[in-house]
Amino acid sequence: MTAFHTTRRVEFIDTDAAGIIHFTAFYRYMEQAEHEFLRSLGLSVMHRLPDGATIGWPRVFAECSFKSPARFEDVLDVRIAIERRGARSLTMRHEFHLGEKLIAEGRMKIVCCLLRPGEPMQAIDIPPEYDGLRVEG
């Protein structure tokens, strides 16, 4: 499943009053891991073009299913794979492991968009620079 993996330590700010990771932290971890994944390929979630426009990847869908808690200072293994690649979008699958145990899994759909100052955002075909983002397996 893994196209990329990283680790994330559960910080105190990420926990609730019971010391368990708050569900919203998983969404931040998904986004942070996505950014690390893109950087590992020499890419960015925000690519500036010479004409001042930007290629960006807004989220149009995100979900996460929780199976088991994590606690303050646990180190999670975050695994990412491209599950689907469309002409203009990617669906990424995220898995969170604590040791060998799967504790959560999520999906995020992002759309490749062109952003120009003063103009509406426009979905575009994924440019060749992002060809490294492909379905694994």
GIDAWO-V906519 format. One line per field, one symbol per residue. ss: DSSP state (~ for helix, > for strand, _ for the rest). psi: psi as a letter, one per 30 degrees, with the letter a starting at -180 (. if undefined). A space follows every 50 residues. Layout:
ss: ???
psi: ???
This chain:
ss: ___>>>>>>__~~~>____>>_~~~~~~~~~~~~~~~~~~_____>>>__ ___>>>>>>>>>>>>>____>___>>>>>>>>>>>___>>>>>>>>>>__ >>>>>>>>>>>>>>>______>>____~~~_______
psi: ekfklllkkjlefflaffgkkkefeeeeeeeeeeeeeeefggllfjjklf gflkklilkfkklkkkfklllkgkjkjkkkkjekjaeglkkkkkkkkjbf kjflklkkkkkklkjkkgllkkklkklffgffjlkk.
